[in-house]
Amino acid sequence: MEVIKREIYLKRLVEHRENGLIKVVTGIRRCGKSYLLFKLYYQYLLDSGIDASRTIRIPLDDEDYKDLRDSKQLNSYVKKHITDEGMWYVFLDEVQMCKGFESVLNGLNRKENLDIYVTGSNSKFLSSDVLTEFRGRGDEVRIYPLSFSEYVSAYSGDKYASCI
């Protein structure tokens, strides 16, 4: 299977890296938010020399992380895994599944050595009001389903591949 790099969105995340704001990746269901963050951006960080141990990746829609849907436990878990002053990258997928996530993120964002990225897909998260939840501490990266050129790129640039 050909990897579709979503370069436009990856570039946006790279441009916003370590800017002191919570990066909020929004978009409709199944448009690739989690893939962009957990696969493409994570790989970018590794390729840039960031050690995998400097990342905290939590998919809140995974049953293995069900306990972290409680805001106190999520906050405690992240803080427990930060061991020193170096930069840490925190990825929270489907963060709206944690009741009270706003206060957790606002608190974590006060730490200067955290670069925080979250995804969400419910109606609250898709609204433009989501950034106001972070009181000026949020930076939205809105993504859309594959464009025609992205789709075509999976077929080695043959725009007629799916028509044959």
C-alpha positions, 0 to 999 in steps of 0.5 A: 500500500502506498503511503499518502504523505499529506504534505500540506498538513504535515508542513503545517504541523512542522511550522507550528512545532514548539510554538507554545500553543496547543496544536488542535488537529480537527476535521471530519471523521475518517479524514486522517487526523490520527494518521497525520499525527501518530504516523506521519508527524511522529515519523517526522520527529524521529527523522529529525533526531527526536528520540521516541522516548521523548514522545507520549502518545495516547489514543483515548479511543483505545480500550487500553487507555480507557482509564485515561479518559478521566482528567485526573488520571490523564494529567497524572499519567502525562506528568509521571512520564515527563522525567526532565527538562528536555522537550517532550511531545504529547499526542492525545488522540480523540481528546474529547473522550476525556471529560474535563480535557480543557483544564488538563491541556491548559495546565500541561501547556503551562510547562515550557518543555511540552509540545502538545498536539490533540485530535478530535472529531465530535461536533464540539471539536469541529466548531470554531469555539474549540480554540476559545476553550484554550483561552488563546493557547490553541493553534488549529490545523484543520484537515480535509479528506484526500484531495484529488492530487493526494489520491492520484499520488497513491497511484504513482501519478497515473490519474487514469489508474482508477478508471481502467 
